[in-house]
């Protein structure tokens, strides 16, 4: 699949000291002033909105921020010295990026209830509009209805399962043994027959259907309709784009990249067409039971020709009061199997002839 980028959003992080929600670009908590620790992850905000100003987009794509090895302060990628303590950032550690933080939702979440005064606040608020208390992640939307308790998984009897597997294995082995088991039997040819067929082809207009791109030269095109042909993992001109649910990926900058996985359904014209071609219009058949099979010789019109030839030979053997039929396309074997001749048959467990040889 192709990863399609839809844009960027600003993420949030939750202060571990006071649970205040902070915007992703903020490096120190607005509630208590503590710096964002390296191990505190960015999360998707309660309300998401794609950013559109070029400066923010450039910042989002700049690369993961770096935490100072001495004071832990977070600095933008490309910075040489820590903005907090002035230490060299060579020893600093870049934030991890690439983690999926959640599905992207364009509609705002429910309002946030202030844990201090109970005021209902817009989802974007980080502090209560009434009392100024920090609005932590724990007090987000109105509680959802409790899901129905999950039914306990039904336990599978281990020994019963093993017994089923063993029985199935024994049955398979028994069938294979029957098919592979062979026995030899003396037999006599009691009947035989041959059949030979010659197809007759005629040159003229033929109706066919195919993709427009596959039509042969000289074809007279009839009606066409657009049909699905294949799915491409990469963009194709004119294809129908089919994409999954957008999701947000942490860029390590305080911003998240919104992407979705897409495939491309390619539709093309499928057309009926007419073209002059050779096609089978008849067949000539000869059959008999003698020892001199011959080919039919049909009379042909001016626009006809002989096509493929087909030959089949059937030999019937009698052994121990049972009859066995063997079909082949080998003319030499048929000529050998004259009526009354003795043969040694190799039979499988189903009573089918798998090999035969003239008796010495």
N, C-alpha and C positions, 0 to 999 in steps of 0.2 A: 504493500500500500504506500501511497504518497502522503507525507505529512504536510498538511496545508496550514499555513500560519494565518490566523485571523486578526492578530493584534496583541496588545499587552495590557495588563491591568496592574494596579498597585496592590500589593499584598499587605498583610498585617502580621504583627507578632505580639504575643501575649507576655507581658512582663511577669517573670516568675516570682517577683517580690510582692507586687501589689495587684496583679491580675488585670492591669489596665491594658486595653487594646491600643496598639500603636500602629500608625501607618508604616508601610514597609520602608520608606525612605528615611524615617526617623531612626537615628542610631542610639538615642538615650530616651528612656521612658519619660513620657510627659506627666506621669503620675507621681513617680518617686525620684526621677533623675538617674536611675541606675542604667548603666550601659547594657546594650543587648548582648548577652553571653553567646559565645560561638555555638553552643549546643542548643540554643533556642531556635526552633525552626519557624519559617514563614508559613502562614496559613492563608487560605482564601478568605477574603472579607465577607461580611454578611450581605453586602450589596456590591455587585460588580459592575464596572463600566469601563469600556475600552478607552485608553488614553489616546489623544490625537495630537498633542503638541510635540514638535520635533525634538526638543531638548529632553523631554521625559523618555521618548522612544530611544534616543541615543544612549541615555543613561541605562535604560533597561537592557540594551544590547552590549554594554561596555565590557561585560565579563563579571564573574563573581567578585564580591567585595572581599577585602582582606582584614582579618582580625590581627591586631598588633600582638606580637609575641610577648611584650613586656607588660602592657596595661590592659590588653584585651579589647581595646576600642576598635570599632568597625570603621574601615576606611574604604573609599571607592577604589576599584581596580585601576591600576596605573599610578596610584599615589606612591611616592618614594619614601616619605617619612610620615609617621603617625600624627594626625591632627590633634590628638589629645596630649601625647607626651613627647613628641618629636623624635621618637626612636626610629631607627632604620627598619623599614618593612621587609627587608630581604628575608628575615626569619619569620615573617608573618604567615598565617595560614589562610588560604582562600576558602570561602564558604563552599559547601557542596551545592551543586546545581544539577538539574535534570529530574528531580523528584516530582511526581504527579501529586498536586495538592488537592485536586477535586474536579468535579464536573463544572463546566462554566455555565452560569445561569445569568441571563440578561435581565430577568425580573428581580426586584428587591425582595429580600426575605421579610418575615414579619418583624414588627417593631421590637425594640429591646426594652425590657422592663428594668428600671433602676432598682438595684438591690437595697438602696438606702431609703428611698422615699416612695417607691412604687410607681413613679412617673413612667409613662410610655414614651419612648424616644425613637426617632428615625434610626434606621439601621446604620447609617453612616456616622452617627454621633459616637464619639469616644468618651465623652463626659455627659452626665445628665444635664439636660437643659433647664431643670428646675433647681437641683441642689448642688450640681457640680461634681458629684461623686463619679469615680471612674466606672465605666460600663464594661465589665469583664466578659469574657467569652461564655462563662458559665450561665450568665443571665441573658440569653439571647431571645429567640422567638418564643411565642407562647407555646406551652407544652403540647406536643402532639398526642393524639389518642394512643393509649398503650396498645401495642400489638398483642394479638391473641397468643397465649402461651404455646410454644412449639410442642408438638406431640413427640414423645420419646421415640427415638429410632427403634424400629423393630429389630431385635437381635436375631442374627442368623445362626442356627445351630451348626457349629463348626464341623461336627462329625457327620451330620446329614449332608453338608456340602461336599465333604471329602468322599462320602459314599456315592453321591451322584457323579462326581468326577471319575471315580474308579469304575463305576458301571458303564459310563460313556466310553471310557478308554478301552474296556474289555470288549464292548460291542464293535468299536472301530477296528480293534485288532482281529476280532473274529471275522468281520467282513473282508478285511485285507487278506487274511489267511485263506479264506474261501476262494477269493479271486486269484490269489497266487498259487494255490494248490492245483496241480495238473495231474492228469493221468493219461496213459496211452491206451488206445483201443484199436484192434484190427477191424477193418471195414471193407465193404465192397461198393463200387459205384453202381447205383441202380437207375439213376436218371441224370440228364444234363440238358442244358439249353443255352443258346447264345442269342444275343440281340445287338444289332449295330444300327446306329443312328447318324445321319448326316444332316446338319442344319442347312437351310437355304436362306441366304441373305439377299435383300433387295435394296437398291440405292434409290432414295427419295426423301421427301420432306418428313422430318421427325420433330415431335414436340418434346421439349425438355425444359427444366427449370434449374437455375443456378444463381449464385451471387453475380451482380453486374460486373464486378472486377474479374470474374472467372469466365465470362462469356467467350466462346470461340470466335475467331475471325469469320466474318460473313454471316453471322447469326442475325436473323430477323427478330428484333425484340418486340415482345408483346406487352402485357401488363406487368407492372412492378409494384411491390409494396415494401415498406421499410420493416426490417426484422432485426431482432437482437442477434449478433454474431459471436461476440466474445467480450470478455472483461479484461481490461488492461490495468496493470498496477501503476503505470505512468500516464500523464495527461496525453490525450489524443484529440486532435482538432475535430470538433463537431460531436464529440462523445458526450454522453450524459453523466454528469458527475454525481456519484453516490457517496455520501460522507456519513461518518458515525457521529456520535455525540461529542461536541467540543469539550475539551478538558484543559486544565491549566497546569503548566510546568514551571516549577521554581527556577528562576534564572540566577539566583544567588545575589541579586542586586536590590532586593526589596520589591521587584516587579516579577510578574509571572507572564509567561508566553502562552497565549491561547491558541491551541492547535486542534485539528481533527484529522483523522485518518480517512483518506478518500480513495475510491476506485473509480474506474471510468468504463461505463458500458458503451460499447461500440455498436451502432446500428447501421446497417447498410441495405441497399436495395436488393431484393430478391426477385428475379424476373423470370417469366416464362419466355421461351424463344423457340423459333423454328429454324432448322438447318437441314440441308441435305446430308444424309449419312446412311451408312449401311446398318440394316436392322434385320433380325430374324423374322421371316414371314411364314416359314413352313419347315417341315422336317420329313425326311424320307427314312423309312424303317424297313430293315430286313431282319428276320429272326428264324431260328431253326434249332435242330438238335443233332445235326450231323457233325462230321469231323472236318468240314470245310467251310468255316465262316467266311462270308463275303460282304463287300460294302455295297450299299444301294447306289444307283447311278441315276439321279433324278434329271428330268428334262428342265432346262433353265431358260427363262425369258432373257431378252437382251439386257435388261438392267439388273439381272440376278447373278449370284455367284455361290459357290459352295463354301459353307462356313465350317465350324468346328465339327470334329468327329467324336463320337462316344461309343464305347463298346463295353458290354458287361457279359459275364459268363457265370452260370449257376451250375453247381455240381451237388448232387444229392447222394449221400452215403448211407448205408445200412450197417448197423453194428449192434449185435445182441438184441435184435428186435426193435431197436430205436433208429430213427432217421435223423441225420444231421445235414443241414444245408450250408454250403460254403459259396460265397460270391467273390468274384475276382475280376480284374481287368487284364489278367495275364493269359494271352492266347495260347502260349506254349504249354502252360499248366492245364488248360482246358483240353488241348489235343492229347495230352498224356492220359487224362482221366477218361479213358474209353469205358463203356458200360461193361461191367463184369470184372474190371481190374481191381486188384487188392491194394489197399492203402493203410498206412499207420497214421491214426489221428491223435493229436495232442489236444486234450480237452481241459478247459479251466473248470473251476468250481460251479459255474453257471451252466455248464454243458455246451459252451461255445468252442468252436474249433479255433485254436490259436496257432497251430502248425500242422502240416501234413506232408508225408513222404510216401512215395511208392514203396510197397512192400518188396523185400528182396526175394 
